[in-house]
Amino acid sequence: MNKKGFTLVELMAVIVILGVLMGVAVPNALGIYKNMKIKYFCEKVSTIEQAAMLYGQDKYGEEVTTNSNELSLAKVSVIDLVKAGYVKKDDDKCQTSSNTSNCVKDPRDDSSLDRTKVEIYTKSRRIYARYIYTNTDATDKVCGDKVYKTS
């Protein structure tokens, strides 16, 4: 009698091996996904800073100082940059009439970045912009080794 097929022991061994592989692969995939969200957040912050710098050049270009010390010109919210057309909305249906409109979202947890601030400052004949991070993000150095402004 020549039966073709797998024994119960062989099937159980395959299931155990697949379980071990899944136990290793799933946590790694989740870690990669989390790191991608953090990287996207940092790219979004960089885009917001660039937009704020353009906003600052347009609005405060006459106030540029030749001094080598930093001089703060303004702190603007992300929603103000959206209203002025410097930052694109994540959701075209959001209402910019409210400060809690969720127009620009944090990709890590989908919370609103609308009320976060960007400092526009001048130093040595140039205008710069610096995103103001939460204390947690600054402590964790979420976007790598850079200067973290928290207030």
N, C-alpha and C positions, 0 to 999 in steps of 0.2 A: 504494500500500500504506500504509494508515493504522494503524500499530501504536501501541497505548496501553501505556505503562509508563515505567519510569525507566531511564536509561542507567547504566552502571557508575560513571561520573564523578559523577553526581548522588547515587547511593547512598553513594559514598565521602565526598562532601562532607557529607552528613547525618551519617554515622558520626563524622567528625572533629569536627563541631560538637557532637554529643552527648558526645563524649569530653572536649572542652574544658569544657563545662558541668558534667560530672561531676567533673572535676578541680578546679573551683572550689567546687562545692556540698558535696562530701563532707568536705573539711577544715573548712568552716564548720559543718556539722552536728555533727561530732565535738567542735569547740570549744564549741558550745552545750550539748551533752550533758555535757561535763566541768564547765562552769559550773553546770549544774543540780545535779549531784552535790555540788559545793562548797556551793551555797546550801542544799541539803537538810541537809548536815552542820552548817552554822551554825545552822539552825533546830532541829536535834536538840540541839545544845549548849545553845541557849537554853532548850529544854524541860527539859533535865537540870538547868540552873541554877535554874529556877523550882521544880522538884521538890525540889532540895536546900534551897532557901530554906524551903519548907513543912516539910520534914523538920527543919531547924534550928529553926524556930519551935516545932514540937511538942516537940522534944527539949531544946533549949537556951533556951527562952523566958525562963526565970528568970535567965539569966546575961547578959542585955542590959546593956550599959554606957552610961552617959550621956556618956562621954568622946568627944571628937571624933577620937581616934586609933583606928585599927583594932586589934581584938583578935581573934586567930584562936581559934575555938572548937573546930574539928575539921576533919579531912580525911576524907571518906568516899568509898568507891569507888562506881562506878555500879552494880555488882552488889549492894552493900549497899542502895542505893535501890530496886533491883528487889525484893530480898527483903522490904523493908519496905513494898512496895506503892506507892511514890511514882513509879516509872518503869515503864512498860509494856514487856514483852518484845517484841522483834521476831519471835522464834520461840517459839511457845507450847510447843514440844516440848523446849526447852532445860532443862537441869538447873541449878538455882541452888545446888546443893550444891558445885559446883566453881567456882573462880575463873576458869577458862578455858572457861566454858560457852557463850560466844558468844551470850548472850541479847540484847545490844544491839550492833548492828553499825554500823560506819562506812560510810555509803553510798558513799564514794569508792572503797573497795577491798574491802568486805565483811570487813574485819578486826574483831576484837572490841574494843569500848570498855569491856568489863566491869571491867577493872582500872584504868581511868583514874580520876583523883581529882577531887573537887570540894572546894574549901575553903569552909567555912562560917565567917563572921566577923561581928562586931558593930561598929557604929560609930554614934554619935549616936542611941542608943535604937532602932536598927533592926537586923535580921538580914539579911545578904546572903549570896549564894553566888557563887563564881567558879570556872569550869571551869579546870583546870590543863592547858594545852596542851603538846604536844610542842615541842621546840626548833625543829623544822622549820616547824611550823604557826605558831609565834610569829614566827619570822624572816620568813616569807612573808606574814604578816598575812592569813592565809587567810580570816578573817571580817571583813575591813575594819578601819577605824580604831577600835580599842578597846584596853583594857588587856589584855595577854597575860601571864598568870601561867604560869611554867614549872616552878616547884618549890615 
